[in-house]
Amino acid sequence: MFTGFEKLEIETSGAVINAVRAGKGPPLLLLHGYPQTLAMWHQVAPRLTEHFTVVAADLRGYGASSKPEGGADHAGYSKRAMAQDQVELMQRLGFEQFFLAGHDRGGRVGHRMALDHPRRVKKLAVLDIVPTRTMFAQINQYLATVYYHWFFLIQPHDLPERMIGADPEFFLRNFFSRLGAGALAPEAVAEYVKAFRDPAVIHASCEDYRAAASIDLEHDEADIASKVQCPLLVLWGAKGRIAQMFDVLETWRERASEVRGRGLPCGHYLPEEAPEETLDELLAFFRG
């Protein structure tokens, strides 16, 4: 899926990050969501290389990146720790500043990175999310139903790990079907299933969500007066769940100084369900 891309394993202070790189031009980092890997960018990344040096990376705990311990407070999977990995990855590749696009969990890592490392992120695009703190503050029956995994994955170890591990492929395919992701390429889904056959990936992804419901909220509360200062592009699936519950642009304008964006004609998985529209928006934003 990434023909012509260089495969990388970069050791940072907290993890070994698996990534691919190709292209020339300004650096652009792509981060994936749950329950995926960097493979989710397979339709968009190759065409972005015509304009950018593209780096697509697995978040710590996902795909072929290492799976450090979460710790008693789950800090090992805080978005702060996950963002630090990616900053160091880009530094080791020679990029002190870069553009960043993150889908789902990758968008949450990008949000934290823009707050913790404002001089690193030149422009940020977040795909189909609103801030974590906002999600938890506005949960109702509808959101708790369609995003049930937020509350399932945060249960104490090792309840969700055992249940997912009993049949990881069934869990993933059911998960994608619940979000209407019929457009996912079979070869990409095969990559996601392959990754989730590793119990360490299942545990790490649970730790990611446990951190989101605990230490990440502490970090967000401490920074409640801070806004993302770099230009922010917000894209969402017009047929997805977020659009039914939030005024996405207005929600992000509470957390960022310069915001633009729109809904795309798809569900949650924008780069896979609407690759052309996603590509057009990213090119217009990062090249503008």
C-alpha positions as YAML, in Angstrom:
chain: A
units: angstrom
residues:
- id: 1
  name: MET
  ca: [0.00, 0.00, 0.00]
- id: 2
  name: PHE
  ca: [3.00, 2.33, 0.43]
- id: 3
  name: THR
  ca: [5.09, 1.46, -2.61]
- id: 4
  name: GLY
  ca: [8.13, 3.72, -2.79]
- id: 5
  name: PHE
  ca: [7.97, 4.71, 0.87]
- id: 6
  name: GLU
  ca: [10.99, 4.19, 3.11]
- id: 7
  name: LYS
  ca: [10.25, 2.06, 6.17]
- id: 8
  name: LEU
  ca: [11.50, 3.47, 9.46]
- id: 9
  name: GLU
  ca: [11.90, 2.39, 13.07]
- id: 10
  name: ILE
  ca: [12.85, 5.41, 15.13]
- id: 11
  name: GLU
  ca: [13.75, 5.14, 18.80]
- id: 12
  name: THR
  ca: [12.50, 8.00, 20.94]
- id: 13
  name: SER
  ca: [12.91, 8.55, 24.67]
- id: 14
  name: GLY
  ca: [9.67, 6.66, 25.36]
- id: 15
  name: ALA
  ca: [9.03, 4.24, 22.50]
- id: 16
  name: VAL
  ca: [10.19, 2.86, 19.18]
- id: 17
  name: ILE
  ca: [7.96, 4.35, 16.50]
- id: 18
  name: ASN
  ca: [7.16, 2.57, 13.25]
- id: 19
  name: ALA
  ca: [6.75, 4.92, 10.30]
- id: 20
  name: VAL
  ca: [7.05, 5.31, 6.55]
- id: 21
  name: ARG
  ca: [8.43, 8.30, 4.63]
- id: 22
  name: ALA
  ca: [8.40, 9.53, 1.03]
- id: 23
  name: GLY
  ca: [8.24, 12.69, -1.03]
- id: 24
  name: LYS
  ca: [9.89, 16.08, -1.13]
- id: 25
  name: GLY
  ca: [8.91, 19.44, 0.23]
- id: 26
  name: PRO
  ca: [7.68, 20.67, 3.63]
- id: 27
  name: PRO
  ca: [7.30, 17.90, 6.23]
- id: 28
  name: LEU
  ca: [3.80, 16.58, 6.91]
- id: 29
  name: LEU
  ca: [3.11, 14.08, 9.69]
- id: 30
  name: LEU
  ca: [0.03, 11.82, 9.42]
- id: 31
  name: LEU
  ca: [-1.40, 10.11, 12.52]
- id: 32
  name: HIS
  ca: [-4.09, 7.45, 12.55]
- id: 33
  name: GLY
  ca: [-7.07, 6.67, 14.76]
- id: 34
  name: TYR
  ca: [-8.55, 3.70, 16.62]
- id: 35
  name: PRO
  ca: [-8.48, 0.78, 15.92]
- id: 36
  name: GLN
  ca: [-6.17, 1.39, 13.00]
- id: 37
  name: THR
  ca: [-2.56, 1.86, 11.97]
- id: 38
  name: LEU
  ca: [-0.74, 4.12, 9.55]
- id: 39
  name: ALA
  ca: [-2.31, 1.98, 6.81]
- id: 40
  name: MET
  ca: [-5.42, 4.16, 7.04]
- id: 41
  name: TRP
  ca: [-3.60, 6.82, 4.97]
- id: 42
  name: HIS
  ca: [-2.89, 4.48, 2.04]
- id: 43
  name: GLN
  ca: [-5.18, 6.31, -0.41]
- id: 44
  name: VAL
  ca: [-4.09, 9.83, 0.56]
- id: 45
  name: ALA
  ca: [-0.41, 9.67, 1.55]
- id: 46
  name: PRO
  ca: [1.05, 8.71, -1.86]
- id: 47
  name: ARG
  ca: [-0.57, 11.71, -3.54]
- id: 48
  name: LEU
  ca: [0.50, 14.06, -0.77]
- id: 49
  name: THR
  ca: [4.12, 13.14, -1.53]
- id: 50
  name: GLU
  ca: [3.84, 15.20, -4.71]
- id: 51
  name: HIS
  ca: [3.91, 18.29, -2.52]
- id: 52
  name: PHE
  ca: [5.27, 17.26, 0.90]
- id: 53
  name: THR
  ca: [7.76, 15.04, 2.65]
- id: 54
  name: VAL
  ca: [5.14, 12.73, 4.11]
- id: 55
  name: VAL
  ca: [5.72, 10.77, 7.32]
- id: 56
  name: ALA
  ca: [2.96, 8.40, 8.38]
- id: 57
  name: ALA
  ca: [3.49, 6.84, 11.80]
- id: 58
  name: ASP
  ca: [1.94, 4.28, 14.11]
- id: 59
  name: LEU
  ca: [1.13, 5.76, 17.50]
- id: 60
  name: ARG
  ca: [2.81, 4.07, 20.45]
- id: 61
  name: GLY
  ca: [0.92, 0.90, 21.31]
- id: 62
  name: TYR
  ca: [-0.54, 0.54, 17.82]
- id: 63
  name: GLY
  ca: [0.60, -1.33, 14.73]
- id: 64
  name: ALA
  ca: [4.32, -2.06, 14.70]
- id: 65
  name: SER
  ca: [5.31, 0.68, 17.19]
- id: 66
  name: SER
  ca: [6.45, -0.50, 20.61]
- id: 67
  name: LYS
  ca: [4.07, -0.99, 23.51]
- id: 68
  name: PRO
  ca: [5.49, 0.62, 26.68]
- id: 69
  name: GLU
  ca: [3.81, 0.18, 30.04]
- id: 70
  name: GLY
  ca: [0.94, 2.49, 30.82]
- id: 71
  name: GLY
  ca: [1.65, 2.70, 34.53]
- id: 72
  name: ALA
  ca: [-0.79, 2.93, 37.42]
- id: 73
  name: ASP
  ca: [-2.06, 6.33, 36.25]
- id: 74
  name: HIS
  ca: [-2.01, 5.36, 32.53]
- id: 75
  name: ALA
  ca: [0.45, 8.21, 31.87]
- id: 76
  name: GLY
  ca: [2.34, 6.00, 29.43]
- id: 77
  name: TYR
  ca: [-0.59, 6.46, 27.06]
- id: 78
  name: SER
  ca: [-1.44, 10.05, 27.82]
- id: 79
  name: LYS
  ca: [-1.73, 12.17, 24.72]
- id: 80
  name: ARG
  ca: [1.19, 14.15, 26.11]
- id: 81
  name: ALA
  ca: [3.44, 11.06, 26.01]
- id: 82
  name: MET
  ca: [2.13, 10.04, 22.59]
- id: 83
  name: ALA
  ca: [2.72, 13.54, 21.24]
- id: 84
  name: GLN
  ca: [6.26, 13.57, 22.63]
- id: 85
  name: ASP
  ca: [7.04, 10.41, 20.66]
- id: 86
  name: GLN
  ca: [6.00, 12.04, 17.43]
- id: 87
  name: VAL
  ca: [7.86, 15.29, 18.10]
- id: 88
  name: GLU
  ca: [11.03, 13.28, 18.70]
- id: 89
  name: LEU
  ca: [10.37, 11.16, 15.61]
- id: 90
  name: MET
  ca: [10.24, 14.27, 13.44]
- id: 91
  name: GLN
  ca: [13.30, 15.75, 15.16]
- id: 92
  name: ARG
  ca: [15.32, 12.62, 14.45]
- id: 93
  name: LEU
  ca: [14.30, 12.90, 10.81]
- id: 94
  name: GLY
  ca: [15.61, 16.47, 10.77]
- id: 95
  name: PHE
  ca: [12.29, 18.32, 11.03]
- id: 96
  name: GLU
  ca: [12.08, 20.92, 13.79]
- id: 97
  name: GLN
  ca: [8.72, 22.21, 12.48]
- id: 98
  name: PHE
  ca: [6.08, 20.41, 10.47]
- id: 99
  name: PHE
  ca: [2.46, 20.19, 9.40]
- id: 100
  name: LEU
  ca: [0.27, 17.60, 11.11]
- id: 101
  name: ALA
  ca: [-2.95, 15.82, 10.19]
- id: 102
  name: GLY
  ca: [-4.52, 13.47, 12.71]
- id: 103
  name: HIS
  ca: [-7.63, 11.34, 12.49]
- id: 104
  name: ASP
  ca: [-9.54, 10.27, 15.61]
- id: 105
  name: ARG
  ca: [-6.93, 9.37, 18.29]
- id: 106
  name: GLY
  ca: [-4.25, 10.92, 16.09]
- id: 107
  name: GLY
  ca: [-6.23, 14.16, 16.12]
- id: 108
  name: ARG
  ca: [-6.29, 14.09, 19.92]
- id: 109
  name: VAL
  ca: [-2.52, 13.58, 19.95]
- id: 110
  name: GLY
  ca: [-2.25, 16.49, 17.52]
- id: 111
  name: HIS
  ca: [-4.40, 18.72, 19.75]
- id: 112
  name: ARG
  ca: [-2.16, 17.99, 22.74]
- id: 113
  name: MET
  ca: [0.99, 18.47, 20.63]
- id: 114
  name: ALA
  ca: [-0.15, 21.90, 19.46]
- id: 115
  name: LEU
  ca: [-0.61, 22.93, 23.11]
- id: 116
  name: ASP
  ca: [2.60, 21.37, 24.46]
- id: 117
  name: HIS
  ca: [4.84, 22.13, 21.46]
- id: 118
  name: PRO
  ca: [3.41, 25.22, 19.78]
- id: 119
  name: ARG
  ca: [6.65, 26.00, 17.95]
- id: 120
  name: ARG
  ca: [6.74, 22.57, 16.33]
- id: 121
  name: VAL
  ca: [3.30, 22.40, 14.72]
- id: 122
  name: LYS
  ca: [2.95, 24.94, 11.90]
- id: 123
  name: LYS
  ca: [-0.59, 23.93, 10.94]
- id: 124
  name: LEU
  ca: [-2.89, 21.26, 12.36]
- id: 125
  name: ALA
  ca: [-5.75, 19.32, 10.77]
- id: 126
  name: VAL
  ca: [-8.02, 17.21, 12.97]
- id: 127
  name: LEU
  ca: [-10.43, 14.73, 11.41]
- id: 128
  name: ASP
  ca: [-13.83, 13.81, 12.86]
- id: 129
  name: ILE
  ca: [-13.33, 14.70, 16.50]
- id: 130
  name: VAL
  ca: [-14.25, 17.32, 19.03]
- id: 131
  name: PRO
  ca: [-12.03, 17.81, 22.10]
- id: 132
  name: THR
  ca: [-11.98, 14.91, 24.58]
- id: 133
  name: ARG
  ca: [-13.06, 17.10, 27.47]
- id: 134
  name: THR
  ca: [-16.08, 18.28, 25.47]
- id: 135
  name: MET
  ca: [-17.08, 14.73, 24.60]
- id: 136
  name: PHE
  ca: [-17.10, 13.60, 28.21]
- id: 137
  name: ALA
  ca: [-18.89, 16.75, 29.38]
- id: 138
  name: GLN
  ca: [-21.75, 16.32, 26.91]
- id: 139
  name: ILE
  ca: [-22.30, 12.56, 26.93]
- id: 140
  name: ASN
  ca: [-25.93, 11.53, 26.61]
- id: 141
  name: GLN
  ca: [-27.70, 8.26, 25.80]
- id: 142
  name: TYR
  ca: [-27.09, 8.62, 22.06]
- id: 143
  name: LEU
  ca: [-23.34, 9.23, 22.35]
- id: 144
  name: ALA
  ca: [-22.95, 6.54, 25.02]
- id: 145
  name: THR
  ca: [-24.59, 4.08, 22.65]
- id: 146
  name: VAL
  ca: [-22.73, 4.87, 19.44]
- id: 147
  name: TYR
  ca: [-19.43, 5.45, 21.26]
- id: 148
  name: TYR
  ca: [-19.91, 2.61, 23.71]
- id: 149
  name: HIS
  ca: [-16.24, 1.64, 23.27]
- id: 150
  name: TRP
  ca: [-15.16, 4.77, 25.15]
- id: 151
  name: PHE
  ca: [-16.69, 3.26, 28.28]
- id: 152
  name: PHE
  ca: [-15.93, -0.39, 27.53]
- id: 153
  name: LEU
  ca: [-12.21, 0.10, 26.91]
- id: 154
  name: ILE
  ca: [-11.67, 2.10, 30.11]
- id: 155
  name: GLN
  ca: [-12.85, -0.73, 32.34]
- id: 156
  name: PRO
  ca: [-10.12, -2.07, 34.63]
- id: 157
  name: HIS
  ca: [-7.54, -4.49, 33.28]
- id: 158
  name: ASP
  ca: [-8.10, -7.07, 32.02]
- id: 159
  name: LEU
  ca: [-11.83, -7.24, 31.32]
- id: 160
  name: PRO
  ca: [-11.88, -5.56, 27.88]
- id: 161
  name: GLU
  ca: [-8.55, -7.17, 26.97]
- id: 162
  name: ARG
  ca: [-9.94, -10.67, 27.54]
- id: 163
  name: MET
  ca: [-13.20, -9.99, 25.76]
- id: 164
  name: ILE
  ca: [-11.59, -8.45, 22.66]
- id: 165
  name: GLY
  ca: [-8.83, -11.06, 22.69]
- id: 166
  name: ALA
  ca: [-11.36, -13.89, 22.51]
- id: 167
  name: ASP
  ca: [-12.11, -12.93, 18.89]
- id: 168
  name: PRO
  ca: [-10.26, -9.78, 17.76]
- id: 169
  name: GLU
  ca: [-11.34, -10.04, 14.13]
- id: 170
  name: PHE
  ca: [-15.03, -10.23, 15.06]
- id: 171
  name: PHE
  ca: [-14.62, -7.26, 17.40]
- id: 172
  name: LEU
  ca: [-12.95, -5.11, 14.73]
- id: 173
  name: ARG
  ca: [-15.32, -5.98, 11.93]
- id: 174
  name: ASN
  ca: [-18.29, -5.32, 14.21]
- id: 175
  name: PHE
  ca: [-16.71, -2.05, 15.30]
- id: 176
  name: PHE
  ca: [-16.27, -0.85, 11.74]
- id: 177
  name: SER
  ca: [-19.77, -1.92, 10.75]
- id: 178
  name: ARG
  ca: [-21.29, 0.04, 13.65]
- id: 179
  name: LEU
  ca: [-19.70, 3.18, 12.25]
- id: 180
  name: GLY
  ca: [-20.90, 2.39, 8.74]
- id: 181
  name: ALA
  ca: [-17.39, 1.97, 7.39]
- id: 182
  name: GLY
  ca: [-18.31, -0.07, 4.34]
- id: 183
  name: ALA
  ca: [-15.73, 1.67, 2.15]
- id: 184
  name: LEU
  ca: [-12.62, 0.41, 3.94]
- id: 185
  name: ALA
  ca: [-10.24, -1.43, 1.63]
- id: 186
  name: PRO
  ca: [-9.92, -5.15, 2.42]
- id: 187
  name: GLU
  ca: [-6.12, -4.91, 2.49]
- id: 188
  name: ALA
  ca: [-6.29, -2.11, 5.06]
- id: 189
  name: VAL
  ca: [-8.75, -4.02, 7.25]
- id: 190
  name: ALA
  ca: [-6.43, -7.02, 7.04]
- id: 191
  name: GLU
  ca: [-3.64, -4.84, 8.47]
- id: 192
  name: TYR
  ca: [-5.85, -3.72, 11.35]
- id: 193
  name: VAL
  ca: [-6.92, -7.29, 12.11]
- id: 194
  name: LYS
  ca: [-3.31, -8.48, 11.97]
- id: 195
  name: ALA
  ca: [-2.28, -5.83, 14.50]
- id: 196
  name: PHE
  ca: [-5.13, -6.66, 16.88]
- id: 197
  name: ARG
  ca: [-4.18, -10.31, 16.98]
- id: 198
  name: ASP
  ca: [-1.32, -9.14, 19.24]
- id: 199
  name: PRO
  ca: [-2.56, -9.01, 22.87]
- id: 200
  name: ALA
  ca: [-0.09, -6.18, 23.50]
- id: 201
  name: VAL
  ca: [-1.90, -4.00, 20.94]
- id: 202
  name: ILE
  ca: [-5.26, -4.73, 22.54]
- id: 203
  name: HIS
  ca: [-3.93, -3.80, 25.98]
- id: 204
  name: ALA
  ca: [-2.18, -0.66, 24.73]
- id: 205
  name: SER
  ca: [-5.29, 0.58, 22.96]
- id: 206
  name: CYS
  ca: [-7.28, 0.10, 26.17]
- id: 207
  name: GLU
  ca: [-4.62, 2.09, 28.01]
- id: 208
  name: ASP
  ca: [-5.00, 4.85, 25.41]
- id: 209
  name: TYR
  ca: [-8.68, 5.17, 26.33]
- id: 210
  name: ARG
  ca: [-8.05, 4.78, 30.05]
- id: 211
  name: ALA
  ca: [-5.63, 7.68, 29.82]
- id: 212
  name: ALA
  ca: [-8.24, 9.72, 27.92]
- id: 213
  name: ALA
  ca: [-10.69, 9.27, 30.79]
- id: 214
  name: SER
  ca: [-8.19, 10.17, 33.51]
- id: 215
  name: ILE
  ca: [-4.80, 11.85, 33.10]
- id: 216
  name: ASP
  ca: [-5.67, 13.45, 29.76]
- id: 217
  name: LEU
  ca: [-8.61, 15.22, 31.41]
- id: 218
  name: GLU
  ca: [-6.26, 16.49, 34.12]
- id: 219
  name: HIS
  ca: [-3.94, 17.90, 31.48]
- id: 220
  name: ASP
  ca: [-6.87, 19.45, 29.60]
- id: 221
  name: GLU
  ca: [-8.22, 21.05, 32.77]
- id: 222
  name: ALA
  ca: [-4.80, 22.53, 33.57]
- id: 223
  name: ASP
  ca: [-4.71, 24.06, 30.08]
- id: 224
  name: ILE
  ca: [-8.31, 25.20, 29.95]
- id: 225
  name: ALA
  ca: [-7.29, 28.82, 29.41]
- id: 226
  name: SER
  ca: [-4.93, 27.92, 26.54]
- id: 227
  name: LYS
  ca: [-5.92, 27.77, 22.89]
- id: 228
  name: VAL
  ca: [-4.28, 26.19, 19.88]
- id: 229
  name: GLN
  ca: [-2.43, 29.08, 18.25]
- id: 230
  name: CYS
  ca: [-1.53, 27.60, 14.87]
- id: 231
  name: PRO
  ca: [-4.08, 27.53, 12.03]
- id: 232
  name: LEU
  ca: [-6.52, 24.65, 12.55]
- id: 233
  name: LEU
  ca: [-8.45, 22.76, 9.87]
- id: 234
  name: VAL
  ca: [-11.40, 20.75, 11.14]
- id: 235
  name: LEU
  ca: [-12.94, 18.10, 8.89]
- id: 236
  name: TRP
  ca: [-15.74, 15.74, 9.83]
- id: 237
  name: GLY
  ca: [-18.03, 13.17, 8.29]
- id: 238
  name: ALA
  ca: [-21.35, 14.79, 7.46]
- id: 239
  name: LYS
  ca: [-22.96, 11.34, 7.68]
- id: 240
  name: GLY
  ca: [-21.14, 10.48, 10.90]
- id: 241
  name: ARG
  ca: [-22.00, 10.58, 14.59]
- id: 242
  name: ILE
  ca: [-20.11, 13.72, 15.62]
- id: 243
  name: ALA
  ca: [-22.03, 15.90, 13.17]
- id: 244
  name: GLN
  ca: [-25.32, 14.78, 14.70]
- id: 245
  name: MET
  ca: [-24.34, 15.95, 18.17]
- id: 246
  name: PHE
  ca: [-22.06, 18.97, 17.82]
- id: 247
  name: ASP
  ca: [-21.62, 22.18, 15.92]
- id: 248
  name: VAL
  ca: [-18.10, 21.04, 15.13]
- id: 249
  name: LEU
  ca: [-16.63, 24.37, 14.00]
- id: 250
  name: GLU
  ca: [-18.06, 26.36, 16.90]
- id: 251
  name: THR
  ca: [-16.89, 23.71, 19.35]
- id: 252
  name: TRP
  ca: [-13.32, 23.98, 18.08]
- id: 253
  name: ARG
  ca: [-13.45, 27.79, 18.06]
- id: 254
  name: GLU
  ca: [-13.64, 27.55, 21.84]
- id: 255
  name: ARG
  ca: [-10.27, 25.73, 21.84]
- id: 256
  name: ALA
  ca: [-8.37, 27.34, 18.95]
- id: 257
  name: SER
  ca: [-7.71, 30.87, 17.70]
- id: 258
  name: GLU
  ca: [-7.93, 30.33, 13.93]
- id: 259
  name: VAL
  ca: [-10.35, 27.65, 12.72]
- id: 260
  name: ARG
  ca: [-11.76, 26.65, 9.35]
- id: 261
  name: GLY
  ca: [-13.32, 23.45, 8.00]
- id: 262
  name: ARG
  ca: [-16.35, 21.61, 6.73]
- id: 263
  name: GLY
  ca: [-18.16, 18.29, 6.68]
- id: 264
  name: LEU
  ca: [-17.34, 15.76, 3.97]
- id: 265
  name: PRO
  ca: [-19.86, 13.38, 2.37]
- id: 266
  name: CYS
  ca: [-18.92, 10.31, 4.39]
- id: 267
  name: GLY
  ca: [-18.89, 8.74, 7.82]
- id: 268
  name: HIS
  ca: [-16.09, 8.61, 10.39]
- id: 269
  name: TYR
  ca: [-13.18, 7.34, 8.28]
- id: 270
  name: LEU
  ca: [-12.59, 10.35, 6.03]
- id: 271
  name: PRO
  ca: [-9.28, 9.37, 4.38]
- id: 272
  name: GLU
  ca: [-10.70, 5.96, 3.45]
- id: 273
  name: GLU
  ca: [-14.34, 6.79, 2.73]
- id: 274
  name: ALA
  ca: [-13.79, 10.16, 1.00]
- id: 275
  name: PRO
  ca: [-10.12, 10.19, -0.07]
- id: 276
  name: GLU
  ca: [-10.55, 12.69, -2.90]
- id: 277
  name: GLU
  ca: [-12.35, 15.26, -0.77]
- id: 278
  name: THR
  ca: [-9.93, 14.71, 2.12]
- id: 279
  name: LEU
  ca: [-6.95, 15.16, -0.17]
- id: 280
  name: ASP
  ca: [-8.35, 18.35, -1.67]
- id: 281
  name: GLU
  ca: [-8.96, 19.87, 1.76]
- id: 282
  name: LEU
  ca: [-5.54, 18.94, 3.11]
- id: 283
  name: LEU
  ca: [-3.77, 20.29, 0.02]
- id: 284
  name: ALA
  ca: [-5.66, 23.57, 0.09]
- id: 285
  name: PHE
  ca: [-4.95, 24.03, 3.80]
- id: 286
  name: PHE
  ca: [-1.31, 23.01, 4.03]
- id: 287
  name: ARG
  ca: [-0.30, 24.68, 0.74]
- id: 288
  name: GLY
  ca: [-2.27, 27.87, 1.41]
...
